[in-house]
Amino acid sequence: MRDRSAFIQKETRLLPVPHTPEICLHVADEAVDLWKRTEEELAELGLPPPFWAFAWAGGQALARYLLDHPETVRGKRILDFASGSGLVGIAAMKAGAAHVDATDIDAFAIEAIGLNANANKVVVNAFEGDWIGRHENWDVICAGDVCYERDMAERVTDWLFECAQQGALILIGDPGRSYLPHARLRELADYQVPVTRALEDAEVKRTKVWTFA
């Protein structure tokens, strides 16, 4: 296996995030092309899409919310769940968080989180694995774009509800995915977020930040 860091830096560009230009990420221009090159890099088929190479709407909304409401995370322990690029965790650190953990199931994402954190001069602790069900005394848990598949949405939101009952503030960024449990949530913010047309079939997505009611 070749070096993931070198691959990411070769196949992406460091650019400002449209909805949070205070933050720069290593992002890809072409989703499908990068996906194919990622498969070739590991010499195997069936890898997940390179979610880490794009600033998804839910993450952008969460990042904007944290930067605009730094009191939400200032001095606190944060989990950026299903982090992808690390955007939300980076925003939390810039907003004054004391400590940020970021987790993802994709090893490339873990590498990208480190590169992106370094590029933004913050420290984000990245961990590979499925952390659904864990309870580590985080004060705030952020989850962006996690409700696009029924089974995953149910697992994630049930776990997040448990964390909320134990005292954590839950923040969910979502651009209208099919399986968001609206009845259990309360809206905190509403944004018009620039996105990649190749991924979303739109150039702007209305995206909201939610917490449990």
NUDREN-19769 format. One line per 4 residues: number of its first residue (from 0); their letters; for each residue x, y, z of N, C-alpha, C, O. Coordinates in steps of 0.05 Angstrom, whole numbers, plus 5000, padded with zeros to 4 digits. Atoms other than C-alpha are relative to their C-alpha. Layout:
N
NUM) a) X Y Z X Y Z X Y Z X Y Z | ...
//
This chain:
213
0) mrdr) 5017 4976 5000 5000 5000 5000 5018 5025 5000 5036 5027 5016 | 4985 4975 5000 5027 5068 4982 4992 5019 5022 4972 5014 5036 | 5005 4982 4979 5029 5126 5029 4974 5016 4995 4971 5029 4975 | 5026 4987 5003 4958 5153 5040 5003 5031 4999 4990 5044 4984
4) safi) 4996 4971 5000 4983 5223 5056 5009 5010 4973 4998 5031 4964 | 4991 4991 5027 5020 5229 4990 4978 4998 4980 4976 5015 4962 | 5022 5004 5018 4960 5202 4953 4980 5023 5002 4971 5035 4982 | 5019 4979 4996 4913 5253 4984 5010 5027 4990 4996 5041 4976
8) qket) 4989 4975 5009 4959 5311 4971 5003 5002 4970 5002 5023 4958 | 4997 5001 5029 4969 5289 4899 4973 5004 4986 4971 5017 4966 | 5027 5001 5014 4894 5280 4883 4981 5021 5009 4958 5022 4999 | 5018 4979 4991 4865 5340 4919 5014 5027 4999 5038 5029 4994
12) rllp) 4989 4973 4997 4874 5415 4926 4992 5012 5027 4969 5007 5036 | 5007 4987 4975 4876 5456 4990 4986 5026 4994 4997 5045 4983 | 5017 4978 5008 4818 5504 4982 4982 5009 5024 4976 4993 5041 | 5019 4991 4979 4773 5547 5027 4973 4986 4996 4965 4980 4974
16) vpht) 5026 5012 5001 4707 5515 5045 4979 5022 4994 4980 5043 5006 | 5018 4978 5009 4650 5554 5011 4984 5013 5023 4983 5038 5023 | 5017 4988 4979 4606 5563 5073 5016 5008 5025 5005 5022 5042 | 4983 4993 4978 4664 5569 5122 5028 5006 4989 5046 4991 4992
20) peic) 4974 4994 5013 4721 5604 5084 5023 5004 5020 5046 5006 5011 | 4979 4999 4980 4758 5611 5150 5017 4974 5000 5039 4974 5011 | 4988 5027 5000 4776 5537 5139 5007 4991 4972 4991 4995 4954 | 4992 5012 5026 4814 5504 5082 5001 4969 5003 5009 4959 5024
24) lhva) 4999 5029 5000 4808 5430 5064 5013 4990 4974 5013 5004 4954 | 4991 5014 5024 4842 5382 5016 4975 4988 4987 4964 4969 4997 | 5025 5009 5013 4784 5372 4967 5006 4991 4971 5024 5000 4959 | 4998 5010 5028 4775 5335 4901 4982 5015 4981 4961 5025 4989
28) deav) 5017 4988 5020 4749 5364 4837 4980 4981 4988 4958 4989 4982 | 5017 5020 5013 4719 5300 4809 4996 4976 5018 5014 4961 5024 | 5006 5021 4981 4684 5251 4855 5005 4972 4988 5019 4956 5001 | 4998 5027 5011 4680 5191 4809 5029 4993 4993 5038 4971 4998
32) dlwk) 4972 5005 5007 4751 5198 4783 5017 4993 5025 5033 4975 5024 | 4985 5006 4976 4779 5201 4853 4993 4973 5012 5011 4959 5022 | 5008 5026 4990 4738 5141 4875 5014 4978 4986 5024 4959 4998 | 4987 5020 5015 4767 5100 4819 5030 4999 5007 5042 4977 5009
36) rtee) 4971 5000 4994 4838 5122 4835 5005 4990 5028 5026 4978 5033 | 4997 5011 4973 4827 5106 4908 4999 4970 5000 5015 4957 5014 | 5001 5029 5003 4807 5035 4889 5026 4989 4989 5036 4969 4999 | 4975 5009 5013 4868 5028 4845 5023 5001 5020 5040 4984 5021
40) elae) 4979 4996 4980 4912 5054 4901 5002 4977 5019 5024 4968 5027 | 5001 5022 4981 4890 4998 4947 4998 4973 4986 4998 4952 5000 | 5002 5025 5016 4884 4946 4891 4978 4982 5010 4981 4958 5012 | 5024 5016 4992 4815 4924 4914 4975 5015 4991 4976 5039 4986
44) lglp) 5026 4988 5008 4742 4936 4895 4982 5003 5024 4987 4992 5045 | 5020 4998 4979 4683 4957 4936 5006 5019 5023 4993 5017 5043 | 4995 4981 4979 4713 5013 4976 4978 5021 5002 4964 5026 4982 | 5020 4979 4998 4667 5067 5003 5008 5024 4984 5032 5028 4979
48) ppfw) 4993 4976 5014 4664 5132 4965 5018 5018 5017 5018 5015 5042 | 4981 4983 4985 4717 5183 4985 4986 5024 5013 4991 5047 5005 | 5015 4979 4987 4671 5222 5031 5019 5022 5012 5012 5045 5015 | 4980 4982 4988 4734 5253 5062 5009 5022 4981 5022 5042 4991
52) afaw) 4988 4981 5020 4750 5292 4998 4981 5022 4992 4986 5036 4973 | 5021 4980 5007 4688 5337 4998 4990 5013 5025 4989 5000 5047 | 5012 4986 4978 4657 5389 5043 4969 4996 4996 4956 5012 4982 | 5028 5006 5003 4587 5359 5050 4983 5021 5014 4992 5034 5033
56) aggq) 5017 4979 4991 4528 5404 5065 4996 4999 5030 4997 5019 5044 | 5004 5002 4971 4514 5377 5135 5024 5009 5016 5021 5023 5037 | 4975 4991 4986 4586 5387 5156 5005 5030 4998 5013 5042 5017 | 4996 4971 5003 4589 5457 5127 4981 5015 5019 4989 5035 5031
60) alar) 5019 4987 4983 4526 5476 5165 5009 4999 5029 5008 5019 5044 | 4991 5003 4973 4553 5449 5230 5024 5017 5006 5026 5031 5026 | 4976 4983 4997 4620 5483 5220 4993 5029 5003 5004 5043 5020 | 5009 4973 4999 4586 5549 5206 4987 5007 5027 4991 5028 5039
64) ylld) 5014 4996 4975 4542 5541 5268 5020 5003 5023 5017 5020 5040 | 4980 5000 4979 4602 5527 5313 5016 5026 4999 5022 5038 5020 | 4984 4975 5003 4642 5586 5286 4983 5025 5008 4994 5044 5019 | 5017 4978 4993 4582 5632 5295 4990 5000 5029 4981 5020 5039
68) hpet) 5009 5003 4972 4565 5605 5364 5021 4986 5016 5017 4964 5026 | 4977 5013 4987 4632 5591 5396 4995 4991 5029 5008 4973 5040 | 5007 5008 4972 4600 5587 5466 4990 4972 5001 4990 4960 5022 | 5010 5028 5000 4572 5520 5444 5022 4980 5006 5016 4959 5018
72) vrgk) 4979 5020 4997 4640 5487 5445 5024 5011 5017 5042 4995 5023 | 4976 4988 4987 4688 5535 5481 5006 4985 5026 4990 4983 5044 | 4990 5013 4976 4729 5498 5533 4989 4972 5004 4992 4960 5026 | 5014 5026 4997 4691 5432 5520 5014 4978 4985 5031 4983 4967
76) rild) 4990 5024 5014 4706 5361 5497 4979 4994 4978 4955 4991 4983 | 5018 5003 5023 4677 5349 5428 5006 4973 4985 5029 4965 4983 | 4997 5023 5019 4665 5287 5384 4988 5009 4973 4965 5017 4971 | 5009 4997 5027 4661 5297 5309 4996 4972 4988 5015 4960 4979
80) fasg) 5006 5028 5008 4626 5232 5289 4997 4998 4970 4986 5016 4957 | 5001 5004 5029 4633 5204 5218 5012 5025 4987 5000 5038 4970 | 4988 4974 5005 4681 5262 5208 5006 5006 4971 5004 5029 4963 | 4993 4995 5028 4702 5252 5136 5026 5016 4997 5047 5006 5002
84) sglv) 4977 4983 5004 4748 5311 5122 5011 5012 5026 5033 5022 5027 | 4993 4987 4975 4750 5334 5195 4991 5029 5002 4998 5043 5021 | 5009 4972 5000 4715 5400 5178 4988 5009 5026 4995 5030 5037 | 5014 4992 4976 4670 5401 5239 5018 5001 5024 5017 5019 5040
88) giaa) 4981 5000 4978 4725 5382 5287 5019 5024 4999 5026 5035 5019 | 4982 4977 5004 4770 5436 5258 4985 5025 5008 4996 5043 5022 | 5016 4977 4992 4714 5487 5266 4997 5002 5030 4999 5023 5042 | 5003 5000 4971 4704 5466 5338 5026 5010 5014 5024 5025 5033
92) mkag) 4975 4991 4988 4778 5476 5354 5004 5030 4995 5013 5044 5013 | 4997 4972 5005 4778 5544 5320 4981 5017 5017 4986 5040 5023 | 5019 4986 4983 4717 5562 5362 5007 4998 5030 4993 5009 5046 | 4991 5000 4972 4755 5547 5426 4996 4974 5015 4999 4974 5040
96) aahv) 5003 5025 4986 4742 5474 5442 5026 4992 5014 5047 4998 5004 | 4976 5009 4986 4789 5443 5493 5012 4976 4988 5036 4972 4989 | 4990 5026 5010 4794 5376 5459 4980 4990 4979 4955 4991 4984 | 5017 5011 5021 4766 5345 5395 5009 4972 4992 5032 4968 4985
100) datd) 4996 5027 5012 4761 5271 5377 4984 5000 4974 4961 5010 4973 | 5014 5004 5025 4742 5255 5305 5002 4971 4992 5024 4959 4994 | 5000 5028 5007 4722 5186 5282 4988 4995 4973 4970 5009 4965 | 5010 5008 5026 4711 5153 5215 5008 4971 4995 5028 4962 5006
104) idaf) 4994 5028 5005 4710 5082 5188 5020 4997 4977 5029 4975 4971 | 4983 5000 5023 4754 5101 5128 5028 5009 5007 5032 5031 5018 | 4972 4994 4993 4830 5099 5137 5010 5025 4985 5026 5040 4996 | 4992 4976 5014 4838 5152 5083 4989 5025 5014 5003 5046 5015
108) aiea) 5011 4977 4985 4792 5198 5123 5017 5007 5023 5022 5031 5029 | 4983 4994 4977 4836 5191 5184 5025 5015 4991 5033 5034 5005 | 4976 4986 5010 4896 5212 5143 4992 5029 4992 5007 5048 4997 | 5009 4973 5009 4857 5270 5112 4994 5018 5023 5000 5042 5022
112) igln) 5005 4984 4977 4834 5294 5180 5026 5012 5011 5027 5036 5018 | 4974 4991 4990 4906 5299 5203 5012 5022 4982 5022 5042 4992 | 4990 4981 5019 4927 5336 5140 4985 5027 5001 4997 5048 5001 | 5016 4976 4999 4869 5384 5143 5003 5015 5027 5004 5040 5027
116) anan) 4995 4987 4975 4879 5398 5217 5026 5015 5000 5028 5038 5009 | 4974 4986 5002 4952 5414 5205 4999 5025 4983 5010 5045 4989 | 5002 4977 5019 4934 5460 5147 4986 5023 5013 4991 5046 5006 | 5015 4979 4986 4888 5498 5194 5012 5007 5028 5000 5022 5043
120) kvvv) 4985 4994 4975 4938 5499 5252 4984 4994 5025 4985 5009 5044 | 5014 5010 4976 4895 5460 5301 5006 4971 5004 5017 4958 4986 | 4996 5028 4994 4899 5392 5334 4973 4986 5003 4957 4994 5019 | 5024 5017 4998 4844 5341 5322 5010 4971 5002 5026 4962 4986
124) nafe) 4992 5028 4995 4852 5270 5349 4982 4981 4984 4958 4978 4990 | 5016 5016 5019 4829 5223 5293 5003 4970 5006 5025 4960 5011 | 5001 5028 4993 4809 5151 5305 4984 4985 4979 4962 4993 4971 | 5014 5016 5020 4789 5097 5255 4983 4979 5015 4992 4966 5033
128) gdwi) 5018 5020 4989 4729 5053 5272 4972 5009 5002 4965 5033 4998 | 5028 4995 4996 4655 5049 5285 4996 5005 5029 4997 4987 5046 | 5002 4992 4971 4643 5087 5350 4971 5001 5009 4966 5011 5031 | 5027 5000 4991 4568 5079 5352 4998 4982 5025 5007 4959 5026
132) grhe) 5003 5015 4975 4551 5057 5423 5020 5009 5021 5017 5001 5045 | 4980 4992 4980 4611 5089 5457 4991 5025 5015 4976 5041 5005 | 5006 4977 4983 4605 5138 5514 5026 5009 5014 5036 4995 5032 | 4974 4991 4990 4668 5178 5530 4999 5027 5014 5019 5042 5014
136) nwdv) 5003 4974 4985 4641 5238 5569 5005 5024 4982 5016 5044 4992 | 4998 4976 5017 4640 5285 5509 4978 5019 5009 4956 5011 5016 | 5020 4980 4993 4604 5350 5523 4982 5005 4976 4958 5010 4979 | 5015 4995 5025 4582 5359 5450 5007 4979 4980 5031 4973 4976
140) icag) 4995 5019 5021 4574 5308 5395 4987 5011 4974 4964 5018 4974 | 5009 4989 5026 4568 5332 5323 4999 4978 4979 5018 4961 4978 | 5003 5020 5020 4543 5289 5266 4988 5013 4975 4966 5022 4976 | 5010 4988 5024 4536 5314 5195 4994 4980 4978 5010 4962 4973
144) dvcy) 5007 5017 5022 4500 5279 5138 5001 4970 5007 5015 4955 4994 | 4999 5027 4991 4488 5214 5175 4973 4986 4996 4969 4963 5005 | 5027 5011 5002 4415 5201 5155 4992 4994 4971 4968 4997 4964 | 5006 5006 5028 4420 5180 5082 4993 4971 4995 4984 4964 4974
148) erdm) 5007 5029 5001 4411 5105 5096 4983 4993 5024 4990 5001 5046 | 5019 5006 4978 4354 5077 5139 5014 4987 5023 5012 4997 5046 | 4988 5015 4978 4394 5027 5180 5020 5017 5015 5021 5018 5040 | 4980 4983 4987 4452 5075 5193 4987 5022 5016 4994 5028 5038
152) aerv) 5014 4978 4987 4405 5132 5210 4988 4991 5026 4990 5006 5046 | 5012 5010 4976 4368 5090 5261 5021 4994 5022 5017 5001 5045 | 4979 5007 4981 4432 5064 5294 5012 5025 5012 5016 5027 5036 | 4987 4976 4991 4464 5132 5297 4982 5017 5018 4991 5025 5039
156) tdwl) 5018 4982 4984 4404 5172 5322 4992 4987 5026 4988 5002 5046 | 5006 5013 4974 4386 5120 5375 5023 5003 5019 5019 5009 5043 | 4977 4996 4983 4457 5123 5402 5003 5029 5008 5009 5035 5031 | 4997 4972 4993 4459 5199 5398 4979 5008 5021 4984 5024 5039
160) feca) 5021 4995 4980 4393 5201 5437 5009 4991 5028 5004 5004 5048 | 4989 5010 4975 4425 5158 5491 5020 5019 5011 5020 5025 5035 | 4979 4981 4991 4484 5206 5494 4987 5026 5010 4996 5038 5030 | 5014 4976 4991 4436 5265 5500 4988 4996 5027 4988 5014 5044
164) qqga) 5012 5005 4974 4400 5232 5558 5021 4999 5022 5015 5003 5046 | 4978 5000 4980 4468 5226 5592 5013 5027 5003 5033 5030 5018 | 4991 4973 4996 4480 5300 5585 5015 5014 4977 5021 5037 4979 | 4985 4988 5022 4515 5311 5519 4981 5017 4983 4958 5010 4979
168) lili) 5015 4985 5020 4492 5365 5471 5005 4988 4973 5028 4983 4965 | 4998 5013 5026 4478 5333 5404 4993 5021 4978 4973 5035 4979 | 5005 4982 5023 4484 5374 5339 5002 4984 4975 5022 4970 4969 | 5002 5015 5025 4462 5343 5273 4997 5020 4977 4979 5037 4977
172) gdpg) 5002 4984 5025 4475 5376 5206 4987 4984 4978 4997 4962 4972 | 5014 5017 5020 4427 5353 5152 4987 5017 4978 4974 5037 4984 | 5012 4984 5023 4407 5378 5082 4974 4987 4989 4969 4988 4965 | 5026 5012 5009 4340 5341 5080 5003 4971 4992 4988 4963 4974
176) rsyl) 4998 5028 5006 4363 5269 5078 4975 4985 5008 4960 4994 5026 | 5026 5013 4997 4307 5218 5076 4994 4989 5028 4970 4988 5035 | 5006 5014 4975 4315 5186 5144 5007 5016 5025 5011 5005 5047 | 4997 4983 4977 4325 5245 5190 4975 4998 5017 4953 5002 5007
180) phar) 5024 5003 4983 4278 5234 5250 4990 5027 5010 4994 5034 5033 | 5009 4973 4994 4245 5302 5249 4984 5002 5026 4987 5021 5041 | 5018 4999 4977 4195 5285 5304 5016 5001 5026 5005 5009 5047 | 4984 5001 4975 4252 5276 5355 5018 5024 5003 5032 5027 5023
184) lrel) 4980 4978 5001 4289 5340 5337 4988 5028 5001 4964 5032 4997 | 5007 4972 4999 4288 5415 5346 5020 5015 4983 5044 5011 4985 | 4982 4985 5018 4316 5463 5293 5014 5022 5015 5002 5037 5031 | 4983 4979 4988 4373 5509 5314 5008 5021 4979 5011 5044 4986
188) adyq) 4990 4981 5020 4395 5540 5248 4993 4990 4972 4988 4966 4969 | 5008 5006 5027 4378 5542 5174 5018 5016 4981 5020 5040 4982 | 4980 4988 5018 4430 5555 5119 4995 4993 4971 4982 4972 4966 | 4998 5007 5028 4436 5557 5044 5030 4994 4994 5046 5013 4994
192) vpvt) 4972 5009 5001 4500 5517 5033 5009 4993 4972 4996 4977 4959 | 4989 5008 5026 4541 5515 4968 5011 4972 5001 5025 4964 5020 | 4992 5028 5001 4554 5443 4948 5010 4993 4972 5009 5009 4953 | 4990 5010 5025 4584 5401 4892 4978 4988 4983 4965 4969 4992
196) rale) 5023 5009 5016 4533 5391 4836 5003 4970 4993 4982 4956 4992 | 4996 5028 5007 4563 5323 4816 4991 4981 5022 4984 4958 5016 | 5008 5016 4978 4546 5297 4885 4971 5004 5009 4958 4985 5018 | 5026 4992 4989 4481 5333 4902 4979 5007 4980 4956 5012 4987
200) daev) 5018 4991 5021 4449 5350 4835 4989 5028 5005 4966 5034 4998 | 5007 4972 4994 4447 5422 4859 5025 5015 5007 5045 5003 5014 | 4977 4983 4992 4494 5480 4872 4997 5011 5028 5016 5020 5040 | 5005 4990 4973 4461 5501 4937 4979 4981 5013 4959 4974 5000
204) krtk) 5019 5017 4985 4427 5458 4990 4991 5014 5025 5007 5023 5041 | 5010 4990 4974 4382 5483 5045 5007 4979 5021 4999 4956 5020 | 4989 5018 4980 4414 5453 5106 4995 5011 5028 5000 5034 5033 | 5007 4991 4973 4394 5455 5179 5017 4986 5021 5027 4964 5016
208) vwtf) 4987 5011 4977 4427 5444 5245 4978 4994 5021 4961 5011 5027 | 5021 5010 4982 4385 5403 5294 5012 4991 5026 5036 4985 5028 | 4993 5013 4975 4387 5380 5366 4975 4985 5009 4954 4988 4998 | 5023 5014 4991 4342 5334 5405 4981 5018 5015 4989 5035 5031
212) a) 5020 4983 4987 4277 5365 5428 4998 4995 5030 4982 5007 5043
//
